[in-house]
Amino acid sequence: MAGSPYASALGRLKPEFSQFLGRDAYASLVAAKEPNELAKLLETTPYTVDIARARATLTGATMVEVAINRTFVRRNRHAYEAAPFAGRAIVAAYLGRWDIQNIEMILSAKVLGRTITETEDHLVSSREIPAGLYAGVMTLDDFRIVLGQPTVEATVAHLVKHGYGGTILPLLEAFERTHDIFPVLQALDRQYYRSVLEAARFFQGDEWVVRAFVQSEIDVRNTMLLLKGKAAELGVEAVLARWLDGGTLTSAQAPDLYAARGVPELAERLATRFPSITEGNAEHANGESLSGYEVAIQRDRALTELKRMRTYPLSLAVIFAYLLMAELERADLRRIVFGRLYGFSPERLTPLLISPRL
């Protein structure tokens, strides 16, 4: 194993794991009363450079979110550059998720009539570098051009030249009739997961760890689909129409699970896959929120995947463990920013964080 092509990746990324925020840092951040106080606390962390740059032109929650996104993109780039040639295509395919997220955000913003400036601030990008640059085909200027299109139809037409036409164009006529953007967003997600699973084919022997990692994310999405469908009292056919293939939880298993009499009973049935899921019952009972379930599921998934990936340090696993930690930290920081904006108390917000409990 001394000659593993991943020895260099391990050497480059191992010191970086200590740069992720610790429990004490989260305790201070959750207690911050407003975005500027939160920014001051982040200035003593690896976010300091991007906080300073964002503060030059932005203020408040937007300034903090832009800084969080820029640090996140730099970490993605660092992971991509650490990957040896043999694994770089898989990492690139995975990082294409941020191009997809940006496209979905733009399309949704068009439907809702949001402005260019309002939407651009929330793109996952680092100054002039979008998160998916090393994986996708779109630059930040490309995203700005897409944002500038006057209608959803014009936006879709522009996306055709970036390779998304085959996915979106067949659905455009239905959108023009219904103005329902969800089928388009779902088609983009399906294309993304197919491409990542295809990239993680077995040719070296360690790609199975990445396949399991991606499949577990699909399982999380489908589990939340079941819970949301049950909460909305949708029929099982409507849920299955939105199902994402590729995970270990299959559509054939869904009807039996979905026969539960309500959300709490459905959670009990899903506990064999996500042992902590029933922790969300209390949150749901208080306000019928599903956030407690989502956090418990994400935490169970993170614990399982990190434990598995740490068992294979001289492989693609070290890169994906780093990427997962970066994603979880970004998600937790965004929960803090918007949770405090919406008046969540530290006691209400702390249980919704994942990273401090890993």
C-alpha atoms as one frame of an Amber mdcrd trajectory, in Angstrom:
protein
   0.000   0.000   0.000   3.004   2.297   0.324   2.889   2.804  -3.437  -0.801
   3.733  -3.487  -1.619   6.690  -5.753  -3.761   7.994  -2.876  -0.843   8.349
  -0.440  -0.317  11.884  -1.708  -4.018  12.702  -1.376  -3.997  11.435   2.207
  -0.925  13.528   2.959  -2.481  16.679   1.514  -5.939  16.317   3.041  -5.252
  14.796   6.453  -4.060  18.098   8.001  -7.117  19.847   6.557  -9.568  17.770
   8.599  -8.448  19.618  11.723  -9.554  22.889  10.090 -13.228  21.992  10.258
 -15.102  23.744  13.059 -15.288  22.027  16.440 -18.150  21.774  18.923 -17.028
  24.827  20.894 -17.046  26.941  17.738 -20.604  25.887  16.929 -21.735  26.711
  20.475 -20.440  30.283  20.026 -21.891  30.642  16.536 -25.347  29.485  17.597
 -25.329  32.097  20.356 -24.586  34.949  17.919 -27.495  37.377  17.873 -27.173
  38.670  14.299 -25.118  38.128  11.091 -22.405  40.687  11.840 -21.668  39.018
  15.174 -21.584  35.686  13.391 -19.126  37.106  10.849 -16.832  38.355  13.611
 -16.717  34.881  15.121 -15.922  33.341  11.721 -12.999  35.749  11.318 -11.038
  33.615  13.788 -11.556  30.475  11.652 -10.541  29.363   8.132 -13.378  31.595
   6.860 -11.485  34.789   7.699 -10.207  35.550   4.160 -13.582  35.106   2.520
 -15.394  37.038   5.249 -13.052  39.994   4.617 -13.573  39.833   0.851 -17.344
  39.509   1.098 -17.553  42.374   3.606 -16.022  44.724   1.013 -19.229  44.698
  -1.068 -21.941  42.948   0.970 -23.606  43.127   4.372 -25.690  41.018   6.724
 -26.760  37.456   6.059 -25.903  37.703   2.351 -22.311  38.632   3.193 -21.983
  35.635   5.522 -23.561  33.207   3.050 -21.322  34.359   0.184 -18.244  33.907
   2.397 -19.413  30.426   3.437 -19.933  29.451  -0.208 -16.520  30.776  -1.264
 -14.698  28.835   1.445 -16.701  25.774   0.499 -15.739  26.071  -3.161 -12.051
  26.413  -2.300 -12.306  23.209  -0.287 -13.948  21.443  -3.225 -11.154  22.617
  -5.477  -8.555  21.460  -2.961 -10.109  17.982  -2.878 -10.250  17.805  -6.664
  -6.608  18.840  -7.014  -5.570  16.284  -4.387  -7.152  13.428  -6.341  -4.736
  11.351  -8.445  -5.412  10.997 -12.149  -7.118   7.620 -11.726  -9.783   9.017
  -9.400 -10.180  12.534 -10.743 -13.027  11.706 -13.149 -15.138  10.354 -10.281
 -14.463  13.416  -8.123 -15.274  15.673 -11.087 -18.561  13.882 -11.740 -19.504
  14.236  -8.083 -18.671  17.953  -7.963 -20.971  18.495 -10.939 -23.732  18.574
  -8.292 -23.047  22.269  -7.716 -23.550  23.162 -11.362 -26.862  21.299 -11.162
 -27.797  23.089  -7.925 -27.030  26.466  -9.480 -29.092  25.661 -12.573 -32.016
  24.503 -10.445 -31.783  27.661  -8.346 -31.832  29.834 -11.456 -34.810  28.012
 -12.978 -36.756  28.212  -9.716 -35.908  31.911  -9.388 -37.216  32.525 -12.904
 -40.525  30.868 -12.054 -40.806  32.940  -8.861 -39.838  36.172 -10.631 -36.759
  36.892  -8.510 -34.163  39.420  -9.643 -30.731  38.668 -11.089 -28.871  40.250
  -8.165 -30.965  38.458  -5.569 -30.284  35.087  -7.198 -26.597  35.577  -8.038
 -25.721  36.193  -4.391 -26.796  32.647  -3.577 -24.937  30.820  -6.351 -22.389
  28.339  -5.030 -19.295  30.108  -6.292 -15.954  31.516  -5.167 -15.388  34.974
  -6.599 -15.137  34.245 -10.327 -15.062  30.451  -9.944 -18.290  28.415  -9.770
 -18.217  25.303  -7.619 -18.650  22.983 -10.569 -15.962  24.519 -12.786 -13.700
  21.504 -12.367 -16.566  19.132 -12.999 -19.086  20.919 -15.163 -18.916  23.097
 -18.212 -20.294  26.404 -16.953 -18.331  29.401 -15.693 -19.718  32.133 -13.458
 -20.123  34.337 -16.542 -22.206  31.567 -18.117 -24.450  31.520 -15.067 -24.817
  35.306 -15.260 -25.882  35.059 -18.908 -28.412  32.375 -17.970 -29.688  34.584
 -15.146 -30.156  37.410 -17.625 -32.552  35.463 -19.862 -36.066  36.974 -19.766
 -38.086  33.754 -19.404 -37.750  30.134 -18.308 -38.034  29.102 -21.948 -35.161
  31.386 -22.953 -33.131  30.108 -20.013 -33.664  26.504 -21.080 -32.721  27.330
 -24.661 -29.431  28.806 -23.428 -28.714  25.744 -21.283 -28.919  23.495 -24.351
 -25.418  24.458 -25.479 -24.042  23.433 -22.080 -25.234  19.846 -22.477 -28.502
  19.974 -20.540 -30.822  20.187 -23.546 -31.458  16.459 -23.777 -32.693  16.479
 -20.201 -34.728  19.685 -20.169 -36.108  20.160 -23.708 -38.480  17.135 -23.665
 -40.146  18.658 -20.589 -40.422  22.228 -21.858 -43.811  21.813 -23.568 -45.346
  20.405 -20.375 -43.873  23.280 -18.371 -45.386  25.837 -20.750 -48.803  24.267
 -20.083 -48.541  23.754 -16.327 -45.802  26.188 -15.158 -44.690  23.368 -12.843
 -40.884  23.410 -12.696 -40.587  20.327 -10.479 -40.383  17.715 -13.309 -37.493
  19.676 -14.847 -35.614  19.831 -11.544 -36.214  16.132 -10.948 -34.920  15.253
 -14.421 -31.721  17.191 -13.721 -31.260  15.315 -10.446 -31.780  11.967 -12.145
 -29.247  12.835 -14.831 -26.746  13.847 -12.171 -26.992  10.660 -10.110 -26.832
   8.466 -13.207 -23.629  10.192 -14.298 -21.965   9.872 -10.881 -22.844   6.189
 -10.483 -21.623   5.560 -14.023 -18.332   7.327 -13.256 -17.870   5.188 -10.136
 -17.655   1.933 -12.054 -15.374  -0.771 -10.746 -11.997  -0.573 -12.438  -9.528
  -0.181  -9.576 -11.341  -1.880  -6.742 -12.053   1.006  -4.366 -14.864   2.687
  -6.291 -17.467   0.640  -4.403 -16.959   2.949  -1.412 -17.983   5.948  -3.533
 -20.931   4.040  -5.018 -22.143   3.189  -1.516 -21.680   6.834  -0.539 -23.769
   8.104  -3.467 -26.396   5.398  -2.990 -26.809   6.428   0.648 -27.503  10.002
  -0.444 -30.179   8.758  -2.835 -31.643   6.714   0.037 -31.828   9.867   2.182
 -33.647  11.726  -0.570 -36.127   8.899  -1.107 -36.703   8.538   2.630 -37.546
  12.230   2.877 -39.808  11.809  -0.158 -41.761   9.125   1.706 -42.070  11.300
   4.802 -43.111  14.400   2.839 -45.624  12.403   0.841 -47.155  10.914   3.974
 -47.287  14.323   5.659 -49.058  15.768   2.606 -51.378  12.729   2.428 -50.339
  11.961  -1.153 -51.123   8.612  -2.733 -48.295   6.133  -3.143 -48.447   6.570
  -6.936 -47.607  10.262  -6.615 -44.638   9.400  -4.397 -43.330   6.714  -6.750
 -43.565   9.153  -9.679 -40.952  11.266  -7.876 -38.700   8.367  -6.876 -34.955
   8.526  -7.612 -33.496   5.224  -8.782 -30.000   4.074  -7.884 -30.199   3.740
  -4.111 -30.436   0.626  -1.974 -33.977   1.558  -0.921 -35.940   0.528  -4.009
 -39.289   1.641  -5.337 -40.531  -1.944  -4.898 -40.060  -1.578  -1.140 -41.842
   1.760  -0.948 -45.522   0.633  -0.969 -45.137  -1.570   2.122 -43.356   1.208
   4.006 -45.865   3.789   2.834 -48.803   1.754   4.138 -48.018   3.195   7.588
 -50.956   5.040   9.157 -49.057   8.271   9.645 -45.668   9.971   9.686 -44.561
   8.646  13.133 -45.433   5.074  12.189 -43.614   5.474   8.872 -40.563   6.686
  10.813 -40.726   3.560  12.959 -40.693   1.394   9.832 -37.691   3.293   8.459
 -35.694   2.956  11.682 -34.043  -0.253  10.457 -32.156   1.927   7.964 -31.831
   5.117   9.995 -31.803   4.229  13.706 -32.122   7.829  14.921 -35.048   8.776
  12.702 -37.637   8.485  15.462 -35.931  11.385  17.238 -37.924  13.514  14.814
 -41.237  12.391  16.315 -41.115  15.065  19.045 -40.448  17.873  16.552 -43.248
  16.585  14.341 -45.679  16.352  17.266 -44.994  19.965  18.262 -45.539  21.535
  14.864 -45.759  18.822  12.197 -42.286  19.783  11.007 -40.157  17.164   9.254
 -36.863  18.924  10.035 -36.130  16.671  13.013 -36.428  13.599  10.825 -34.198
  15.109   8.142 -31.443  16.015  10.586 -31.530  12.569  12.219 -31.369  10.836
   8.830 -28.498  13.023   7.626 -26.588  12.437  10.856 -27.053   8.651  10.682
 -25.875   8.677   7.094 -22.831  10.819   7.901 -21.803   8.606  10.831 -22.099
   5.450   8.725 -20.289   6.837   5.700 -17.462   8.495   7.634 -16.855   5.301
   9.619 -16.691   3.270   6.404 -14.516   5.737   4.532 -12.028   6.088   7.381
 -11.445   2.345   7.122  -9.973   2.870   3.621  -7.629   5.884   3.950  -5.488
   5.011   0.914  -8.341   5.235  -1.570 -10.954   7.567  -2.988 -12.566   7.393
   0.454 -10.245  10.017   1.964 -11.291  12.544  -0.685 -14.988  11.862  -0.267
 -14.747  11.947   3.522 -13.256  15.439   3.180 -15.958  16.508   0.734 -18.683
  15.223   3.042 -17.254  17.105   6.028 -17.122  20.283   3.953 -20.745  19.867
   2.828 -21.992  19.212   6.347 -20.186  22.262   7.715 -21.603  24.483   4.992
 -25.113  23.166   5.638 -24.800  23.699   9.398 -23.505  27.245   9.017 -26.360
  28.095   6.676 -28.818  26.641   9.205 -27.337  28.919  11.839 -27.500  32.015
   9.611 -31.096  31.548   8.559 -32.227  29.987  11.825 -31.176  33.082  13.740
 -32.725  35.350  11.095 -36.054  33.578  11.609 -35.785  33.894  15.355 -34.779
  30.350  16.314 -33.342  30.261  19.828 -29.972  28.559  20.419 -31.868  25.767
  22.183 -34.120  25.272  19.155 -31.288  25.524  16.635 -28.584  23.370  18.231
 -30.383  20.005  17.737 -30.722  20.803  14.030 -26.925  20.821  13.514 -25.146
  17.707  12.298 -21.396  18.352  12.443 -21.136  18.948  16.222 -22.635  15.511
  16.885 -20.364  13.451  14.639
